[in-house]
Structures are given as structure tokens and as C-alpha cells.
Amino acid sequence: ESTIIALNNSGSFFMFAGEPQKALAAYERSLKILQKGLGKEHKALAMPYHGVASAQSALGRYDEAIANFGAAIRCYELGGEKMQKDLMSCYAGFGDTLYKTGDFTDAYAKHAAALKIFEEVFGADSVNLLRAKYYALLASDLAGLGKKTDALQNYEKALELANKILEKSGDEHAKRLRSEIEAEMRKL
């Protein structure tokens, strides 16, 4: 068990350090060890599948990433409510990968699923940077689909949340997100 934790932690570290190839190697080792004892679908496999998918996406290996995001989601769902935050993150990463392939329809569906889980876990009225980011992602997907009015509405929701956060604090992440949103709105 400690080997699995160490491999998953190493994978997270390498992703954060911008070394997806090393992260992929760590996550793949973790996945292989777990699969020997648990088979292909078990809630304990969710994190390594998710890590493998994220690393593959960062490396531009989108088809493989898409398959592994799907496996991760199936495994997270086996874990029930305790794994909702991780499931939310997995849907968001899956959506980001689909966006990179130009599949804006499925990207939108995955980002919408992430936002739905977020609102179930944290509340639909929460003022949170992650919620703002999800609205911005949905807006980007809609812009990719040519739905400019809908995209603009989602950018406005994201901007409103970012501004509420900035009213309370000078959060640098909120400032950066606000700048990104305003730039994207000008493009529409």
C-alpha cells in the first residue's frame, strides 16, 4: 500500500513540476500493481487511471487519455459520494482533453458534469474560483461550437464570480482569471 501511495504522490509531484513523462511512468506502475490484485475496475484504480490520463493528455496522447479518463470515471463512480470531488476533477480534465481535440460538444458535456458535481458538493450559490473557472470552460466550449450568445452568458457568470472574489480579497488567481475572461469576451 505504501508503494502505491508513493507512486501516486510521485506522479502528482511530477505533473506539478511540468514533467508529464515521469508522472506517466509513476502512475502506470501504480496502475499495474493495483490491477494485478483488483482487476480492471475498482475504486482504488481511479486515481492512477486519472493520473495516467492527465499525463497522456499533457503529452498530446489524446486518444489514450480519453480511454483512461473513461476508466477513471467508472472507478470513481464505484467509490460513491466519498469520491465526488475527485470525480469532478476527472470530468474537468476529460473535458479539457476533448476541447484540445476540437470535440467541443463532448467537452461541454464533461465540463457541465464537473460543474453539476461542484454545485452538488459545494452548493449552487457558492462564490468560488473553481466554479468561476467551470463557467469559463463552458463558455469556451460554447464559443467553439459557434454559440456566441450562450458563451457570452457563461463568461459573464464567470466574470461576476471572479469580481465577487476580488471584492473580498486581492486573490491573484481571481485577477488572472478575470483578465483571461475579459480577453475571451473581447474575441466574441
N, C-alpha and C positions, 0 to 999 in steps of 0.2 A: 504493500500500500504506500509506503514512504517513497518508493521508486516512482510510482505513478504521480504522486504529488510533486516530486522534484522535477519530473519531466514536464508536467503541465506548467509548473511555475517557470521553468526554463523557457518553454515555448512563449509564455506571456512576456517574459523579460526580453527575449529576442525580437518579438513583434514590436514592443515598445521602443527598442533600440534601433529599429529600422533594418533588422536582419531577418526577413521572412524565410530565407532558405534554411537557416539554422533553426528557426521556430518550427518549420515544417518537419525537420528531422526529429526534433524532440516530441512533437505531437504524434507523429507517425509511430514512433517507438512506443509511446504510451498506449496508443490505439491497438497496436499489435499485441501487446502484453495483455490488455484487458479482453480483447476478442478471443484469446486462447481459452480463457476461463468463462466468459459470459456470452459468447456468440456474437452475432452482428447487431442485435438491437437490445439494449439495456440502458437504463437511465444513467449508469456510470460511464457510458461511452459518449454521452452528449458533449461534454467539454472537449475531449480530444477530437471528435468529429468537427466540432465548431472551430477549434484551433487549426486543424488541417485545412478546412475550407477557407478560413480567413487568410492563412499563409498562401494558399494556392491563388486566391483572388489577388493578393498583393503582388504575386509573381506573374499575373496575367494568364494563369491557367484556369480560365473561367468555367469551362465545361466540367472539369474535375471538381472545382469549388462548388458549383451548383449541385452536383450529386451529393457532395459531403454536407452542404448546408441542409439538404433534404433529410439526410440520415440523422443529422444533429437534431433537427426539429422533431422527428419521430421519437428520438430518445428523450429529449426534453419533455415531450408530452407524456411519456411514461412516468416521469417524475412528479407530475401533478403540480399543485399550487406552489410548492416549495421552489420550483424551478422557473417560475413565471418571469422573473427579471432576466434570467439568462436566455429564456425563450424569446423575450422581447428583443434583446441584443442580437440574437441569431437572425430573427426576421429582418432586422435593420441591416445587418451585414449581407444577408441574402439579397435584399432589395438593392443595396449599393452595387453588388456584383452584377445583378441583372441590368441595372442602369448603365454600367460600363459596357455591356454587350449591346446596348441600344434597345433592349426589351423594356420599354417604358411602361407598358401595360402591366406586366408581371412585377416590375419594380414597384409600381404604385400599389399593387395588391399586397406585397410584402411590407412596404413601409406603412400602409394603412393597418395591417395586422399588428405591427410593432406599436403604433400609436394607440390602438384599441387596448392592447395589453397594458401599456403605460397608464392609460386612463382608468383601467380596472384596478390596477395596483396602487396608483398614487392619487387618483381622483381626476375627474374631468375638468375641475376648476383650478387645478394646481398651477401655480406660476413657477415654472421650472425651465431651465435652459434646455434640457433634453426634449421636453415637449415642444419648445420653440423649434429645435432642430428637426424634429419629426415633421412639423408643418412645412418647414423649408424644403425637406426632402420630397414631400408630397407635391409641393409646388414645382420643383424641378422636374419630377416625373410628368406632371400635367403639361408643363411647358414643352417637354419632349414629345408629348402627344399632340401638340398644337392647340391645346385648350388654354389659351392665354387668360381668359377671364377667370376661370377656376384657379389657375396658377396664381394669378394676382391676389385672389381672395385668401389663398393659403399663405402667400408671402406676407400679406397684411396681418394675418393671425400670428405668424411667427414674429413679425416686427413688433406687434403690440406686446407680446410676452417678453421679448428682449428689452423693450423700453421699460416695462414694469420692473424687471430685474435691475435695470440700470438706475431706476428711481430710488431703489433701496440700497444699492451699493455700486461701486465703480468696477464691477466684475469685468476683467479683461476679456474673458471668453464671450460674455454678452456683447461687449463692444465689437469684437471681431465678427461675431455672428450678425450683428446689426449692419455692419459695413458690407458683409457678403450679401445679405438680403437686399439692401438698398441697391447694390450693384446689379443684382439679378433682376430687380424690378425695373431698373432703367433699360435693361435689354428687351423687356417685353414692350 
